[in-house]
Amino acid sequence: MDRFSFLNAAHTEFFAQLYDQYLVNPDSVEPSWRSFFQGFDFGMTTYNEENPVTYIANVASGDMESKHVSEKLQKEFNVLKLIDGYRTRGHLFTKTNPVRDRRISSPTLDIVNFNLSATDLNTVFDAAKVIGIQPCTLQEIIMHLEAIYCQHIGIEYMYIRKPEVVEWIQKKLGKNDNQPNFSADEKKTILEKLNQAVSFENFLHTKYVGQKRFSLEGGESIIPALDALIEKAAEQGVEQFVMGMAHRGRLNVLANIFGKSTQDIFGEFDGKDYDQEYFDGDVKYHLGLTAEKVTRSGKNININLAPNPSHLETVGAVIEGITRAKQDKYFPNDFSKVLPIAVHGDAAIAGQGILYEIVQMAQLDGYKTGGTIHIVINNQVGFTTNYLDARSSTYCTDVAKVTLSPVLHVNADDAEAVVHAMSFALDFRMQFGRDVFIDLLGYRKYGHNEGDEPRFTQPVLYKIIAKHQNPRDIYAEKLLSEGVIDVTYVNGLEKEYKSNLEVNLEESRKKDLTIITPFMKNEWRGFEQVTDVQMLEKVDTSFPKEGLTDVANAICNLPSDKKFISKIQKLINDRKTMFFETNKLDWSMAEHLAYGSLLKEGYDVRISGQDVERGTFSHRHSVVKVEDSEEEVVLINNLEGKVGKFNIFNSLLSEYGVLGFDYGYALTNPNTLTIWEAQFGDFSNGAQIMIDQYISCGEDKWNNQNGIVLLLPHGYEGQGAEHSSARMERYLQLCARQNMYVADCTTPANFFHLLRRQMKTTFRKPLIVFTPKSLLRDPRVVSTVEEFANGSFQETFDDETVNKEEVTTLVFCTGKFYYDITAEREINGRKDVAVVRIEQLFPLPLEQLKAIIAKYPNADDYVWAQEEPKNMGAYSFMLMNFDLVKWRLASLKAYAAPAAGSYTRAKRRQADAIRMVFDKNLFN
């Protein structure tokens, strides 16, 4: 607790060195010490009979009997400790809770805890200089400290390790003693926005009794705060804003910050159908919006509120991806132009682990966005759970300390304090490009939603809330007492605003349908929405051989002036041999050729995930390291004629947060091939919420297309339960209508065309690809340069190695199992068995399969074969969708785990499944 306790353990030599350093370069000394030395200079004016270093050492050691130790100097030290106490612990003694008494913290900031007494209150202390004022009495010092640290704004920042940041904050707090100082016009603007917030909720509560709206009542001051933030940020050069937020207050923000038509909001409350048939929509408090606005000072700005599901904190990752995509696209190398704003609930920010992942991304090269302003609408209750049961930390915002971000705790009843805190947060973000948190302590008036009875679980609290004035009326009384407004002013504001709402309600009820405004319409201009039938239409993904040669030259030649380890040299030489000599290209070459060809055509490529630069299976090596310096070399950036940008980032050990980020990136930049790769396909289950709630259904719920690509290593090679299955069945279960592509390729060339197709279509769909592990280096898994240069993606491959007249057993499979089956067929010499590969599982190419079946006139035994257990893989999906013939299953039995831990057992089971392919009398 006592920051100066280190003095007791320090040596005189340390003080001497520190003082000498201060004399040479004051700015090199930690701010508290610099202020101390400046405050006294030990000045040798009062205490010149002794070396100042000796005085510090004697005082620190508590040697009060030394004739050389001044009692005055000891008191100065005690005042310094008091100042430090306010700085480190003042936030624990603020007046920030509008409806509850604070928890009691001990020890307090009482002067007796710092070896000071009432007799010292009128003593003048030089230590006042530390807080930026001239020497004054202890009483005056305390008044300044109380005003700065213990009123309606409490701030945590002393854990920040950068002296220049701490000093900036302290100077900022010293201005007006951290108290708002607004003009009369500014105060009227705050009141006007508060009135909009309060009147909007009152109107809905009257017109739509009992309907869920997750009202803002108790936190209305966020509306004038957001308004002030956007206005001031625009003045500082911000051109675009990206916001993600919880349910609470969302409709209010849409109406009074984003300018969404209240007619449309009323239409959603009335439950009307949508004006578009091809999507199902979502509840009104999940919807997003993009708006173009002009600030009061005439600045044109673009503001975006991202849609999100009830897994509320997921949107925090998504908006970071949206922000980064906008920064990369519109303002390269300038993070200041796009500002992300994340609005949280108190229970969610404390309880949801994704917040930790998002915060840990904040300063990483591949994911940073130049600082996010986090705002917590703190209800002090999570659904029905009291805050004492919702977290172990003192504050819901304690996750901020992971990245040493400052936190401001503000009383939501004090609108001016909230706006003041928001201004501080903006200035901090713009100055340092780092996150900052605002904890807006309020309440919720009607429980979790308007249909709940909060007195069931918080009867005492809700007795207090029932009698509590709303922030508008509290602020109006303040302005009335100051003479800023008269008694009729607020009534006039309320009457005018509600009159407009009444007109819009009438107009809304004349309409039959609800209109949904597209999100980020400008970014998606020129892209169309399509059906699953159109998704099966062929797309030309060919690319000239000479262009492929350019790509090969870039990725097959190391810089001659740099030294690389021998394995890297061999790997790159092997690439050259593949392309220029043997004409047998592997999976890695397919990837690089796909990326290079797209870069030449002007598309960008972004790849992210754990260990993607090298590749989990050491196949990619998009980034190679110089042996002696570890300098990074990205060979594809040497590509002649490259127009697009190539970015690949090893992510932090996160699936949930990183996939959310990359989903947001793809949502914003449809001309970037955005790829997230799981280290193993199984690990995608760590991001299941992003897959279930965004990727598989975002277009259906929110009318948002997205071209995110998921590469999921999949294949049974005896590596155990967690390194075999990408859980194909789960993705296929999510497939319906036209929501995404699911593919499991068997040749490098087909993978090349698949990746290119993702950019060459006039629409965007998520693409799930089950990628190989052992096949990455299998000599059977190769393609020729001509197969890359010509053609398009093949949804199916017929068996061209058999005489179709001789075939009686027709096997259908996907992925790696094809090679296992055909190897066994070759061993047994079975010419009566044909193996058809289904490269795209969704949309399932039924017409192609029907045509293939017709080529085998003597086939009477049809098989679906898979290496996954019966209750996994594509079996259940094929049962529902593949009804062209009556077929039997060849697979492992049903198991709880995807694969056996024993390599021997796993291979035995797979051999059994393969035998079933060739023996119709065997069953699993």
C-alpha positions, 0 to 999 in steps of 0.5 A: 500500500505504502509506495514510499516503503521502498525507502526503508530498504534502500541504501544511501548510495542509491539516493546519491546516484538518483540525486546525481542523475536528477542534477544531470538530467531531471527528465530521466528520473521517475516523476515522483522523485523528480517532483520531490527533488524539485519541491525541496531541491533540498535546496541547501537553503534551510538544510544546508548544513548537511548533504541532502542525500544523508537527510533522505537516508536518515529520514527513510531509516526512521532515525528521528534521534539524529540531530541532523534530521529535521522534523520539518523534512520528516513531515514533508515526507509524510505529505508526499506519502499522503499525496501518493496515497490519494494517487494510488487509493483515492479511487476507493473513496470517491462519490461515484455510486449513485444508489449504493454506499461504497464498500469500506476500504481500509486503511483510509486516507485519514491524515493520521495514517500518514503520521500527520495530525490536525496540528499540521493542517495550517502548516505550509508544505513544499510538497504541494509542488508535486501536485502542481501548485505552489507551497500551501497549507496541508488543508489546501493540499488535501482540498486539491487532492479530494477534488482531483481523486475523490469526487464523482470521478475516481481514476486508477493509473499508478500501476502504469510503468511509463513515467511520461504517461503517468506525468501526462495523466497527473498534469491532465488531472491537475487542470481544474482539479479534474473538475468539469468547466463547460460553457453555458452553451455546452451545458445546454447541449449536454442537457438536450442530449440527456433529455433525448435519452430520458424522453426516448425511454419514457416514450417507449415505456408508455407506448410498448408496455412490457416489451423488451428494450433493455432500457438505458434508464439509470445510464442515460448520461452515456448519450451526451458523453458519446455525443461529446466524444464523437464531436471532439474526436472529429475535431482531432481528426477522427473520420470514422467510428466503430462501436460495439455494445451490449443490449442495454441502451442500444436502441437509445444510442441508435436513435440519439447518436446514430440518427436511426429513424424512429419510424424504423424502430417503432416498426420493429417494436410492432413486429412487422415483417421485413422488406426483404425475403432472403434473410430472417432478421434479428431482434431489434436490440441486436441490429447494427447501423452505418450512418454518415453524419455531419458534426456541429462543427461541420466535420463529415464522419462515418459511424458504425454500430456493429450487429451482435448476438446475445453473446455480447462481448464477442462484438468487442473482437469483431469491432477491432477487426472492423477498425483495423480493416478500415485503417488498413484500407483507408488510412494506411499507417495512421491509426488515429483516423478510425476510433473503436468504442466498445460499450460493455456491461459490468457483469460481462466485462468481468465474467467473459474471458474473451475480454482478456483475449481482446485486451491482449491483442491491443498492442500486437502488430497484427491486431492493434488499432491505436487504442480503444475507448472502453465504456462500461454501463455498470448496472451493478447487477448482472441479470439477477446476480449481485456484483459481489457474486459476479467477480472476485476483483474489486472492479469489473474493469480490472482486466484493464490492468493487463495492459496498464490502461487507465480506468476512470470510475464515474458517477452516472448521475453527474452528466458533466463528470461523465462528459469530462471523463470521456474527454480525458479518455479521448485525449489519452487515446489520441496521445498514446494510442492505447486503451482506456476504460470508463466505468460508468456507475449507474443502475437499471431501472426495470431489471434485466429487461422490462418484463422482469421483476427486480425486487425478487432478487434486489428488494432493498436496492430497487426501493432506492431506485424507485425514488431516485431522480433521473440524470436529466432532472438532476442536471436540470436542477443544477443548471437552474440553480446556476441560472443557465436555464429557466423553469420552462426550458426542460419542459420545452425540450421534452415536449418538442422531442416527444412530439416528433416521436408521436409523428414518427409513430403515426407514420410508422404504423402506416407502413406494412414492412420494417426496413433494415438499413444495410451495415457498411453499405459503401464497403459492399457496393457492387457485391450481390446476394445469391442463392445456393444454386448460384453458389454452384455456378462455375467461376473462372479461376485460371491464371496465366502460366507466365504469371505463375512463373513470376510468383514462383520466382519470388518464392523460390529465391532467397536473398543472396546477401543474407544467410539462412539455415541449411533447412530453409535453403533446401526447402526453398530449393525444393520449391524451385525444383517442383516448379521449374524441373519436375512439374509436381507442385505440392500443397504449399506451392498451391497456397503461395501461387494462389496468394501471389496470383491474387496479389497480382490482380490487386487483391490483398491477402491477410492470414492470421492464426497460431504459428501461421508464418511457418505453419504448424506442420512446417509447410508454409514458410511464408516468413523466413528468418535470417540465421544470424539476426532473425530478420524476417523475410517475406519472399512473396513481397518480392513478387514482380507486378504485385498490386495487393498487400500481403500480411501474415501474422502469428497470433496470440494463443487465442481462437475465440478473440482472433477469429472474431477479429478476422471475421470483423476484418473480412466483414469490412474489406471484401477484396481482401482474402482473409484467412484464419487457420487453426493450429489443429482443426480441433482447436476451432471449438475454442471459437465455437461462439464466433462460428455459431453466432456470426460466421454461419448465420450473420447474413441470415440475421443481419444481411451481412456478407462475409468472405472469411476463410477457415483453414482447419487441419483434419485427418486421421493419422493416429495423433489422438483425439485432439489432433485428428478431427476438425469436427466436420459434422458440426460445420455441416450441421450449420449449413443451410440455404446459401450461408457458406461453403464447406470443402475438403480438397484432395489436390493442390490445384483444386485448393488453389482454385478454391482460394481464388474462387473466394475472391473472383465471385461477385459475392462473399460467403464464409469458406470452411476448408478441411486441410490436410496434415500428412498429405502436405508431403505425400508424393501422390498429392501433387499437381502440374503447373498446367492444372493451376493455370487452367480450369476452375474449382472442381466440386467433384472428381470422378474416378478416371482410373477405372473401366466404368463398365467393370465397376459394381461398387461405387464409393463416395468419400471426401478428403484424405480417406480417398488416398487410403481407399485407393491404396487398398484397392491397388493392393487388392487389385479391385477393378470393380471398385470406383472412388468418387471424391466430393471436394465440396460438401456444401452446397452439395453438387447433386447434379454433378453427382447424378451425372457421375452415377449415370456413367456406371451402368453396372454399379449396384453397391453404393458406399459412403466411406469416411475415416471419422466415427459413425456419429461424426464426419459427414455421415449424418449430413449425407443421410439428409442430403444425398438421396440419389441412390441407396447406399451403405456406410463404411466407417468406424463405429460410433465413439465418444472421442473423435479418435483413439489415443493409441496409434496401434488401435487407431490404425486398426480401426481405420483398417476395419473401416477400409475393409468395409468399403470392399466387403458389403457384408461387413457392418460397423 
